[in-house]
Amino acid sequence: MGAVYLGEHTLLGRKAAIKVLLPSLSADQAVVRRFFNEARAVTQISDPGIVQVFDFGYHTDGSAFIVMELLEGESMTTRLRRIGQFGVSDCVRLIRMTATSLAAAHAKGIVHRDLKPDNIFIVGDPAVTGGERPKILDFGIAKLSGDIPDMHKTRTGALIGTPVYMSPEQCRGAGDVDQRSDIYSLACVMFRLLTGRPPFDSQGSGEVIAMHLREAPPFAAAHVPELPDMIDLILQRCLQKDPAARFQSMTELAQALGQAELMLHHSSQPTIAVAGVTAPTPSSWPSATPLPQSPSTITHASGQHAPTRARAPIIVAAAVGTVAIVIAATVFATRQHGGSVVHDAAIVTPTTTPPIDASLPPPTPDAAIAPDASIAPIDAGMISRPPVVPPHRATKPVHANPPSSVDIDRGD
């Protein structure tokens, strides 16, 4: 449809990426509107995880263009080709930051609708944990609320997106696609980063769409046996067919991933033994671990000096208390989630969950987590992960390049 050029501002010397539509397509107002929709959407969001747009308009030859920040790094797709699959900690951290940035977009009434590894770029950032952050690209088919009626609304019967990562409601061509569709798509991306393959894959786009609509989501642990239960439960909740059964906002998902990040961090710490009590390890976690219900503080206790006999009455008691907190952090209550379906096309921004910072604080040994009590837990009774067995060779080929974005009009 066009090309991307490396440009440089003649006065400032600042480099930029310039996306240019082909002249023939620039004459199509529907295509141009969608192209400029990206610039419109991005300029409304102020978040370090969203690519910046500096300018857009028409070139002297009539071609439509967008001037964007030049990113130095690689897409998630490129890294997947290079390493095969992401480590659990790296994946959870990058997806958590992506969810945080998408929460900022959703707060502006913007749903991406085409999340995939190609559209998430990894760039260096020494200010964040791991030294890298994701940047979300290509809001070209984003859905904006609050515009002129029917101007950007997707007509029922139209499929827009990339089949491998589309939500069931996108696959149906539903007109009430909201932020929960992005939650489903981001879970598909996370599944592929962890396992090296998407949750649903087949030779044709039609078969993939049918899988999204009918087949139960697979467990990632079938391909990654060492995957902690909590990660699989988060994925399972995001991949529910009914939007009301998923997390209801990216803020909720980011907080759940933050909890998982902290749990992964503590699971890598040395085992603590005091008075015959051993801190829990991943192998001793319950098979279905729901999210925490009430605020709790998890204090890292490794590195403390072993108490001497002279100070045993006080220090041992304190150490036992610390271990009790660590144990309590992995034993969670479960309750049924009671969400509601949003039927209109407008984006519903949660009012019970307070806005979050542009990036959640990185988990450190002294980090304290205070979960939002309004967030519904994962229903462990609804999801029961089967015993993990070593993965077998796939009977179908796994596509290195899944079906690309489609825009199919099935008719009114």
C-alpha positions as CSV (number, residue, x, y, z in Angstrom):
1,M,0.0,0.0,0.0
2,G,3.0,2.3,0.4
3,A,6.5,2.7,1.7
4,V,8.4,3.9,4.8
5,Y,11.2,6.3,4.3
6,L,14.0,7.5,6.7
7,G,13.7,11.3,6.9
8,E,15.5,14.2,8.6
9,H,14.1,17.6,9.7
10,T,16.1,20.1,7.7
11,L,16.3,22.6,10.5
12,L,16.4,20.5,13.7
13,G,18.3,17.6,12.2
14,R,16.0,15.2,13.9
15,K,15.5,11.9,12.1
16,A,12.0,10.5,11.5
17,A,10.1,7.7,9.8
18,I,7.8,8.9,6.9
19,K,5.0,6.5,5.9
20,V,3.7,7.4,2.4
21,L,0.7,5.9,0.6
22,L,0.9,5.0,-3.0
23,P,-0.5,7.9,-5.2
24,S,-3.3,5.6,-6.6
25,L,-4.5,4.7,-3.1
26,S,-4.2,8.4,-1.9
27,A,-7.0,9.1,-4.4
28,D,-9.3,6.8,-2.4
29,Q,-10.8,8.9,0.4
30,A,-11.8,5.8,2.4
31,V,-8.2,4.5,2.4
32,V,-6.9,8.0,3.2
33,R,-9.3,8.3,6.1
34,R,-8.2,5.1,7.6
35,F,-4.5,6.0,7.0
36,F,-5.0,9.4,8.7
37,N,-7.0,7.7,11.4
38,E,-3.7,6.4,12.7
39,A,-2.3,9.9,13.0
40,R,-5.5,11.1,14.6
41,A,-5.5,8.3,17.2
42,V,-1.9,8.5,18.2
43,T,-1.8,12.2,18.7
44,Q,-4.6,11.9,21.3
45,I,-2.5,9.5,23.4
46,S,0.4,10.6,25.6
47,D,2.2,7.5,26.6
48,P,5.9,6.4,26.2
49,G,4.6,3.0,24.9
50,I,2.8,4.6,21.9
51,V,4.7,5.7,18.8
52,Q,4.7,9.4,18.4
53,V,3.3,11.2,15.3
54,F,4.9,14.6,14.4
55,D,2.9,15.6,11.3
56,F,0.6,14.2,8.5
57,G,-0.8,15.6,5.2
58,Y,-0.4,15.4,1.5
59,H,2.8,15.5,-0.5
60,T,3.1,17.7,-3.7
61,D,2.3,14.7,-5.8
62,G,-0.9,14.0,-3.9
63,S,0.4,11.1,-1.8
64,A,-0.8,11.0,1.8
65,F,2.0,10.8,4.4
66,I,2.5,10.5,8.2
67,V,5.7,11.6,9.9
68,M,6.5,9.5,12.9
69,E,9.3,9.0,15.4
70,L,12.1,6.7,14.2
71,L,12.4,3.7,16.4
72,E,15.7,1.8,16.9
73,G,15.1,-1.8,17.9
74,E,13.1,-4.7,16.5
75,S,9.6,-5.9,16.3
76,M,8.4,-8.8,18.4
77,T,8.1,-10.8,15.2
78,T,11.7,-10.3,14.4
79,R,12.8,-11.3,17.9
80,L,10.6,-14.4,17.7
81,R,12.3,-15.5,14.5
82,R,15.7,-14.9,16.2
83,I,15.1,-16.6,19.6
84,G,12.1,-19.0,19.0
85,Q,10.2,-18.0,22.1
86,F,10.4,-15.5,24.9
87,G,11.4,-16.3,28.5
88,V,8.5,-16.1,30.9
89,S,9.8,-13.1,32.9
90,D,10.6,-11.1,29.8
91,C,7.3,-11.9,28.2
92,V,5.3,-11.0,31.3
93,R,7.2,-7.7,31.7
94,L,6.8,-6.6,28.1
95,I,3.1,-7.6,27.9
96,R,2.4,-5.8,31.2
97,M,3.9,-2.6,29.8
98,T,2.0,-3.0,26.6
99,A,-1.2,-3.4,28.6
100,T,-0.4,-0.2,30.5
101,S,0.0,1.7,27.3
102,L,-3.2,0.3,25.8
103,A,-5.0,1.4,29.0
104,A,-3.9,5.0,28.1
105,A,-5.3,4.5,24.6
106,H,-8.6,3.0,25.9
107,A,-9.0,5.9,28.3
108,K,-9.1,8.1,25.2
109,G,-11.8,5.9,23.6
110,I,-9.4,4.3,21.1
111,V,-9.4,0.5,20.5
112,H,-6.4,-0.7,18.4
113,R,-8.1,-3.8,16.8
114,D,-5.0,-5.1,15.1
115,L,-2.6,-6.1,17.9
116,K,0.0,-8.6,16.8
117,P,3.8,-9.1,17.2
118,D,4.4,-7.1,14.0
119,N,2.8,-4.1,15.5
120,I,4.7,-4.1,18.8
121,F,8.3,-2.8,18.5
122,I,10.9,-3.4,21.2
123,V,13.2,-0.4,21.9
124,G,15.9,0.2,24.4
125,D,15.1,2.2,27.5
126,P,17.5,2.2,30.4
127,A,14.9,3.8,32.6
128,V,12.7,0.7,32.9
129,T,13.3,-2.8,34.2
130,G,15.1,-5.0,31.7
131,G,16.3,-2.0,29.8
132,E,13.6,-2.4,27.1
133,R,10.1,-1.2,26.5
134,P,7.5,-2.0,23.9
135,K,6.1,0.6,21.5
136,I,2.7,0.0,19.9
137,L,2.5,0.8,16.2
138,D,-0.1,0.9,13.4
139,F,-3.4,2.4,14.8
140,G,-4.6,2.5,11.2
141,I,-7.7,0.5,11.8
142,A,-8.2,1.7,15.3
143,K,-11.8,2.4,16.4
144,L,-12.5,5.9,17.9
145,S,-15.5,6.7,19.9
146,G,-17.0,10.1,20.3
147,D,-16.6,11.0,16.6
148,I,-19.3,12.1,14.1
149,P,-21.9,9.3,14.1
150,D,-21.1,6.4,11.7
151,M,-17.9,8.1,10.5
152,H,-15.5,5.6,12.0
153,K,-18.0,2.9,13.1
154,T,-17.4,-0.5,11.7
155,R,-20.3,-1.8,9.7
156,T,-21.8,-5.1,10.9
157,G,-20.6,-7.8,8.5
158,A,-17.1,-6.3,8.0
159,L,-14.1,-8.2,9.2
160,I,-11.1,-6.0,10.0
161,G,-7.9,-7.3,11.6
162,T,-5.4,-10.2,11.5
163,P,-7.3,-13.5,11.8
164,V,-4.7,-15.2,14.0
165,Y,-5.1,-12.5,16.7
166,M,-8.7,-11.4,16.2
167,S,-11.2,-11.7,19.0
168,P,-14.4,-13.7,18.6
169,E,-16.5,-10.5,18.3
170,Q,-14.2,-9.3,15.5
171,C,-14.5,-12.6,13.8
172,R,-18.3,-12.2,13.8
173,G,-18.0,-8.7,12.4
174,A,-19.9,-7.4,15.4
175,G,-20.5,-3.7,15.7
176,D,-19.9,-3.6,19.5
177,V,-16.2,-4.2,19.6
178,D,-14.7,-2.5,22.6
179,Q,-11.5,-2.5,24.7
180,R,-12.1,-6.2,25.7
181,S,-11.4,-7.2,22.1
182,D,-7.8,-5.8,22.5
183,I,-7.5,-7.8,25.7
184,Y,-8.2,-11.0,23.8
185,S,-5.8,-10.1,21.0
186,L,-3.0,-9.2,23.4
187,A,-3.4,-12.6,25.1
188,C,-3.0,-14.2,21.7
189,V,0.2,-12.2,21.3
190,M,1.4,-13.3,24.8
191,F,0.6,-16.9,24.0
192,R,2.7,-16.8,20.9
193,L,5.6,-15.1,22.7
194,L,5.6,-17.9,25.3
195,T,5.1,-20.9,23.1
196,G,6.4,-19.8,19.7
197,R,2.9,-20.3,18.1
198,P,-0.5,-18.6,18.3
199,P,-3.3,-20.3,20.3
200,F,-5.2,-21.0,17.1
201,D,-3.4,-21.8,13.8
202,S,-4.4,-23.4,10.5
203,Q,-3.8,-23.2,6.8
204,G,-6.6,-20.8,6.0
205,S,-8.0,-17.7,7.5
206,G,-11.5,-19.1,7.5
207,E,-10.4,-22.1,9.6
208,V,-8.6,-19.8,12.1
209,I,-11.7,-17.6,12.5
210,A,-13.8,-20.7,13.1
211,M,-11.4,-21.8,15.9
212,H,-11.7,-18.4,17.6
213,L,-15.5,-18.7,17.5
214,R,-15.9,-22.4,18.6
215,E,-12.8,-24.0,20.1
216,A,-11.8,-23.7,23.7
217,P,-8.6,-21.8,24.3
218,P,-5.6,-24.2,24.7
219,F,-3.3,-24.2,27.7
220,A,0.1,-22.7,27.1
221,A,1.7,-25.2,29.5
222,A,1.0,-27.9,26.9
223,H,4.0,-26.3,25.0
224,V,5.9,-24.9,28.0
225,P,5.6,-27.4,30.8
226,E,7.5,-25.2,33.3
227,L,5.0,-22.3,32.9
228,P,3.5,-21.3,36.3
229,D,-0.2,-21.9,36.7
230,M,-0.9,-18.2,37.3
231,I,0.3,-17.3,33.9
232,D,-1.9,-19.9,32.2
233,L,-4.9,-18.8,34.3
234,I,-4.4,-15.2,33.2
235,L,-4.3,-16.3,29.5
236,Q,-7.3,-18.5,29.9
237,R,-9.3,-15.6,31.4
238,C,-8.3,-13.2,28.6
239,L,-9.1,-15.8,25.9
240,Q,-12.7,-16.4,27.0
241,K,-15.3,-16.2,24.1
242,D,-17.6,-14.0,26.1
243,P,-16.1,-10.5,26.7
244,A,-17.8,-10.3,30.1
245,A,-15.8,-13.3,31.3
246,R,-12.4,-11.6,30.5
247,F,-10.6,-8.9,32.4
248,Q,-12.8,-5.8,31.9
249,S,-10.0,-3.3,31.3
250,M,-6.3,-3.2,30.4
251,T,-5.7,-1.7,33.9
252,E,-7.0,-4.9,35.5
253,L,-4.8,-7.1,33.2
254,A,-1.7,-4.9,33.9
255,Q,-2.3,-5.3,37.6
256,A,-2.7,-9.1,37.3
257,L,0.5,-9.3,35.3
258,G,2.2,-7.2,37.9
259,Q,1.2,-9.7,40.5
260,A,2.5,-12.5,38.3
261,E,5.8,-10.6,37.8
262,L,6.3,-10.3,41.5
263,M,5.5,-13.9,42.1
264,L,8.0,-14.9,39.4
265,H,10.6,-12.7,41.1
266,H,10.1,-14.3,44.5
267,S,10.1,-17.8,43.0
268,S,13.7,-17.1,41.8
269,Q,14.9,-16.2,45.3
270,P,16.6,-18.7,47.6
271,T,14.4,-20.9,49.8
272,I,14.0,-19.6,53.3
273,A,13.8,-22.0,56.2
274,V,13.0,-20.9,59.7
275,A,12.0,-23.1,62.6
276,G,11.1,-25.9,60.2
277,V,8.9,-23.7,58.0
278,T,9.8,-23.5,54.3
279,A,8.7,-20.8,51.9
280,P,6.5,-22.0,49.0
281,T,8.1,-22.7,45.7
282,P,6.4,-22.8,42.2
283,S,6.1,-26.6,42.4
284,S,4.1,-26.3,45.6
285,W,1.6,-23.7,44.2
286,P,-2.0,-24.8,43.9
287,S,-2.9,-26.1,40.5
288,A,-5.4,-23.2,40.0
289,T,-4.1,-20.0,41.6
290,P,-6.7,-17.1,41.6
291,L,-5.7,-13.5,41.9
292,P,-5.3,-12.0,45.3
293,Q,-8.5,-10.6,47.0
294,S,-7.2,-8.2,49.6
295,P,-4.2,-5.9,49.9
296,S,-1.1,-7.6,51.1
297,T,2.5,-6.7,51.4
298,I,5.1,-9.1,50.2
299,T,8.5,-8.5,51.7
300,H,11.7,-10.0,50.3
301,A,13.4,-11.7,53.2
302,S,16.4,-13.4,51.5
303,G,19.7,-12.0,52.4
304,Q,18.8,-11.5,56.1
305,H,21.3,-12.9,58.5
306,A,20.3,-16.1,60.3
307,P,19.2,-15.2,63.9
308,T,21.5,-16.1,66.7
309,R,20.4,-18.0,69.7
310,A,20.8,-14.9,71.9
311,R,18.2,-13.0,69.8
312,A,16.0,-15.9,68.8
313,P,12.8,-14.9,70.7
314,I,12.4,-11.7,68.7
315,I,14.2,-12.2,65.4
316,V,12.9,-15.7,64.8
317,A,9.3,-14.5,65.4
318,A,9.9,-11.6,62.9
319,A,11.3,-14.1,60.4
320,V,8.4,-16.5,60.8
321,G,6.0,-13.5,60.3
322,T,7.8,-12.6,57.1
323,V,7.6,-16.2,55.8
324,A,3.9,-16.3,56.7
325,I,3.4,-13.2,54.6
326,V,5.2,-14.9,51.7
327,I,3.1,-18.0,52.1
328,A,-0.1,-16.0,52.4
329,A,0.7,-14.3,49.1
330,T,0.4,-17.5,47.2
331,V,-2.8,-18.8,48.8
332,F,-5.6,-16.8,47.4
333,A,-9.4,-16.9,47.8
334,T,-11.7,-17.4,44.8
335,R,-15.0,-15.8,44.0
336,Q,-17.2,-15.7,40.9
337,H,-16.6,-12.7,38.6
338,G,-19.8,-10.8,37.7
339,G,-19.1,-8.6,34.7
340,S,-21.6,-7.2,32.3
341,V,-21.6,-7.0,28.5
342,V,-21.4,-3.6,26.8
343,H,-23.7,-3.8,23.8
344,D,-23.2,-0.4,22.2
345,A,-20.2,0.6,20.1
346,A,-19.0,3.3,22.5
347,I,-15.9,2.6,24.6
348,V,-16.7,2.2,28.3
349,T,-13.9,3.5,30.4
350,P,-13.9,2.0,33.9
351,T,-14.7,4.4,36.7
352,T,-14.0,2.1,39.6
353,T,-10.4,1.6,38.8
354,P,-8.2,4.6,39.3
355,P,-5.9,5.7,36.4
356,I,-2.5,4.2,36.5
357,D,0.9,5.6,35.8
358,A,2.5,5.4,32.4
359,S,4.6,2.5,33.6
360,L,4.1,0.4,36.6
361,P,7.0,0.4,39.1
362,P,9.4,-2.5,38.4
363,P,9.2,-5.4,40.9
364,T,12.1,-5.2,43.3
365,P,12.9,-7.2,46.4
366,D,11.1,-4.5,48.6
367,A,8.2,-3.9,46.3
368,A,4.7,-3.8,47.9
369,I,1.6,-4.8,46.0
370,A,-1.8,-3.5,47.0
371,P,-4.3,-5.1,44.6
372,D,-7.4,-3.3,43.7
373,A,-10.2,-5.0,45.7
374,S,-12.7,-4.2,42.9
375,I,-10.9,-6.4,40.5
376,A,-12.6,-9.8,40.1
377,P,-10.4,-12.8,40.6
378,I,-9.8,-15.6,38.1
379,D,-12.4,-18.2,38.7
380,A,-10.3,-21.2,39.5
381,G,-13.4,-23.4,39.5
382,M,-14.1,-22.5,35.9
383,I,-10.7,-23.4,34.7
384,S,-8.9,-26.6,35.4
385,R,-5.6,-27.1,33.7
386,P,-4.9,-30.7,32.6
387,P,-1.7,-32.4,33.7
388,V,1.3,-31.1,31.8
389,V,2.9,-33.5,29.5
390,P,5.9,-33.0,27.2
391,P,4.7,-31.4,23.9
392,H,4.5,-33.7,20.9
393,R,5.4,-32.8,17.4
394,A,2.7,-30.7,15.8
395,T,0.6,-32.6,13.3
396,K,0.0,-29.3,11.3
397,P,2.8,-27.0,10.2
398,V,3.2,-23.9,12.3
399,H,3.4,-20.9,10.0
400,A,6.3,-18.6,10.5
401,N,4.2,-15.9,8.9
402,P,0.6,-16.2,10.0
403,P,-2.2,-14.9,7.7
404,S,-1.8,-11.1,7.3
405,S,-4.3,-8.4,8.0
406,V,-7.6,-8.7,6.1
407,D,-10.4,-6.4,5.5
408,I,-13.3,-8.5,4.3
409,D,-16.7,-7.1,3.5
410,R,-19.3,-9.8,3.7
411,G,-22.0,-7.5,2.5
412,D,-24.8,-5.6,4.3
